[in-house]
Amino acid sequence: MPRSKGHQPDPQWSAGHVKSVEVTVKILDLLTESTGTVRVGELARRLGMTKARVSRHLQTLRNLELVERARDSEGYVFGRKLLKFGRAAVYRSNIVELSRPFLGELCNRSGHTALLSTPTHGGAMVVLAVPSQFEPGIVVHPGTVLSLPGSPSARVIHFFLNKKPYPLKVRENLKKYQVDFEADPRGNGLGGIAAPIFEPNGVIACAVGIILPSSLLAPKPSLALIESVRDAARQIQASYALGASSPLMPERSTPRPTTRRRRH
């Protein structure tokens, strides 16, 4: 029995809507890649579209609360609803659940609060925290944003996103220890140690680390603390994407053996 015309999709209508979805995704991709606000003119240039057409798409996204006008400029940023979707996806992601037991081991081994953080605008967002019973005064909740330049987790993520400028100390620490660390004696008195975790394609996925009093980081943390973070990163990396790394990872330096001169 032939179908009536009312059940046949309109090819032109379908193609138009698919194209709109593609443009919407491209706009969101460009907002994701940007570290700040993005103006209509820049979006139009990068998409090869007119400003009027881009503005219509942005208005639709604003109505859906997926993007917002920046308060201090004429550009656009992610909307609250999109950020909420992103946080929900991260909290339920495979890497968070996979990392949970390793963060528990890291907390027990180091005696300090263990964190898992993912990239976000301007730093790193904590998605999992295992508090230390020995430091009840240090409380970090999921959703907390760790800011540049003081947070090692934020610095590691910033470095492997290849965003500049980044502190030279980050490269030096990664080259020597495969982790980054920083103390903040003048601020809240806390510092941290962090190591990167990569996606199978080498893109930074998250950072794992600990937060602890700055007095334990000056002039540098103990080898035991560095190894605890480094080992946790290796375990998570092996379980999440075995063998994955980034071409941006500095080649680890090894100390030169000392030689004694013979006396004649």
C-alpha positions in Angstrom: 0.0 0.0 0.0 1.6 3.3 -1.1 2.2 5.9 1.6 0.3 9.2 1.4 2.2 12.4 0.6 1.7 13.6 4.2 4.1 10.9 5.4 6.9 11.8 2.9 9.6 14.0 4.2 10.4 17.2 2.4 14.0 16.9 1.2 14.5 20.6 1.0 13.1 21.1 4.6 15.3 18.4 6.0 18.5 19.6 4.2 17.9 23.2 5.5 17.5 22.0 9.1 20.6 19.7 8.9 22.6 22.7 7.6 21.4 24.8 10.5 22.5 22.2 13.0 25.9 22.0 11.3 26.4 25.8 11.6 25.3 25.7 15.3 27.9 23.0 16.1 30.6 25.0 14.3 29.7 28.2 16.3 29.9 26.2 19.5 33.2 24.7 18.4 34.7 28.1 17.8 33.5 29.3 21.2 35.2 26.2 22.8 38.5 26.9 21.1 38.5 30.5 22.2 40.0 31.6 25.5 37.8 34.7 25.7 34.8 36.2 24.0 34.2 35.9 20.3 32.6 38.6 18.2 30.1 38.2 15.4 32.6 39.5 12.8 35.2 36.9 13.8 32.6 34.1 13.7 31.4 35.3 10.3 34.9 35.4 8.9 35.9 32.0 10.2 32.6 30.4 9.1 32.6 32.1 5.7 29.1 33.5 6.3 27.5 36.9 6.5 27.2 38.7 9.9 23.5 38.8 9.5 23.2 35.0 9.1 25.6 34.4 12.1 23.6 36.9 14.2 20.4 34.9 13.5 22.0 31.7 14.7 23.4 33.4 17.8 19.9 34.8 18.6 18.5 31.3 18.5 21.2 30.0 20.7 20.6 32.9 23.1 16.9 32.1 23.3 17.9 28.5 24.2 20.4 29.8 26.8 23.3 28.0 25.1 25.3 31.2 24.5 25.3 34.6 26.2 26.4 38.1 25.4 29.6 39.0 27.4 29.0 41.7 30.0 32.1 43.6 29.3 32.3 43.4 25.5 30.4 42.9 22.3 31.3 39.2 22.1 29.7 35.9 23.0 30.5 33.2 25.5 29.0 29.9 26.6 25.6 30.1 28.2 24.8 28.7 31.7 22.7 25.9 30.3 25.5 24.7 28.1 28.0 24.8 31.0 25.5 22.8 33.0 25.3 20.2 30.3 29.1 20.1 30.1 29.5 19.6 33.8 26.9 16.8 33.9 28.7 15.1 31.0 32.0 15.4 32.7 30.8 14.1 36.1 29.3 11.1 34.4 32.2 10.5 32.1 34.2 7.3 32.0 37.4 8.9 33.1 35.9 10.2 36.3 34.6 6.9 37.4 37.8 5.1 36.2 39.9 7.6 38.2 38.0 7.3 41.5 39.9 4.3 43.0 43.3 5.7 42.0 42.5 9.1 43.6 41.6 7.2 46.8 45.0 5.5 46.6 46.8 8.8 46.0 45.1 10.4 48.9 46.0 7.5 51.2 49.6 7.3 50.0 50.3 11.1 50.1 48.2 12.0 53.0 46.7 15.0 51.1 43.5 15.8 49.2 43.6 14.3 45.7 42.0 16.1 42.7 41.0 15.3 39.2 40.5 18.4 37.0 39.4 19.0 33.4 40.0 22.0 31.0 37.7 25.0 31.4 38.0 28.7 30.5 40.8 30.3 32.3 42.0 27.3 34.2 40.9 23.8 35.3 37.6 22.6 36.9 37.7 20.1 39.7 35.4 17.1 38.8 36.5 14.7 41.5 38.0 15.3 44.9 39.0 12.9 47.6 39.6 14.8 50.9 42.3 13.9 53.4 41.1 13.1 56.9 44.4 14.5 58.2 43.7 18.0 56.7 40.0 18.8 57.5 40.6 22.5 56.9 41.4 21.9 53.2 38.0 21.5 51.4 37.7 21.4 47.6 34.3 20.7 46.0 33.6 19.5 42.4 32.9 22.5 40.3 35.7 24.6 41.9 37.7 26.4 39.2 41.5 26.4 39.7 42.9 29.5 38.2 46.1 30.4 36.4 48.9 31.0 37.1 49.0 29.6 40.6 47.4 26.2 40.1 49.6 23.4 38.8 46.5 21.6 37.5 45.5 24.7 35.5 49.1 25.3 34.3 49.5 21.7 33.1 46.3 21.8 31.1 47.2 25.3 29.7 50.6 24.0 28.7 49.3 20.9 26.8 46.5 23.0 25.1 49.5 24.8 23.7 48.2 28.1 24.9 50.7 30.9 25.5 52.1 32.4 27.5 52.9 29.8 30.1 55.4 29.9 32.9 58.8 28.6 31.9 58.8 26.7 35.2 56.1 24.4 33.9 58.3 23.1 31.1 61.3 22.7 33.5 59.2 20.8 36.0 57.7 18.5 33.4 61.1 17.8 31.9 62.7 17.0 35.2 59.8 15.4 37.1 57.0 14.8 34.7 54.8 16.8 37.0 54.3 20.5 37.8 54.2 22.0 41.3 53.8 25.4 42.8 53.6 26.9 46.3 51.5 30.0 47.3 52.8 31.1 50.6 51.5 34.7 50.3 47.9 33.7 49.3 45.9 31.0 51.0 49.0 29.1 52.0 48.2 26.2 49.8 50.0 24.7 46.8 49.8 21.7 44.6 51.4 19.0 42.4 49.8 17.9 39.2 50.4 15.6 36.3 48.6 15.3 32.9 46.4 12.6 31.5 45.9 12.3 27.7 43.2 11.2 25.3 44.1 8.4 22.8 44.9 11.1 20.2 47.3 12.9 22.5 45.0 15.8 23.5 45.0 16.7 27.2 42.1 15.1 29.0 42.6 16.1 32.6 45.1 16.6 35.3 45.5 14.6 38.5 47.1 16.0 41.6 47.2 16.9 45.2 46.7 20.1 47.2 48.7 20.6 50.3 50.3 23.3 52.5 52.9 25.4 50.7 55.4 24.7 53.4 55.7 21.2 52.0 56.6 22.5 48.6 59.4 24.9 49.3 61.9 24.8 47.8 60.5 21.7 46.1 58.3 18.8 47.2 59.8 15.6 48.4 60.5 12.8 45.9 57.9 10.7 47.7 55.1 13.2 47.0 56.2 13.6 43.4 56.3 9.9 42.8 52.8 9.5 44.4 51.3 11.9 41.9 53.3 10.5 39.0 52.3 6.9 39.8 48.6 7.9 40.0 48.9 9.5 36.6 50.5 6.4 35.1 47.8 4.2 36.5 44.9 6.4 35.3 46.6 6.8 31.9 47.1 3.0 31.5 43.5 2.3 32.4 42.1 5.1 30.2 44.3 5.2 27.1 47.4 3.0 27.5 50.5 4.5 25.8 48.9 7.9 25.0 51.0 11.0 25.3 51.4 14.4 23.8 54.1 15.6 21.4 54.3 18.7 23.7 55.6 16.6 26.6 59.2 17.6 27.2 61.7 14.7 27.0 62.6 13.7 30.5 66.0 14.8 31.6 68.2 12.3 33.4 71.0 13.3 35.8 74.5 12.9 34.3 76.7 10.4 36.2 79.5 11.9 38.1 83.0 10.8 37.3 86.0 11.1 39.5 89.4 12.1 38.1 92.2 9.8 38.7 95.1 11.0 40.7 98.4 10.7 39.1 
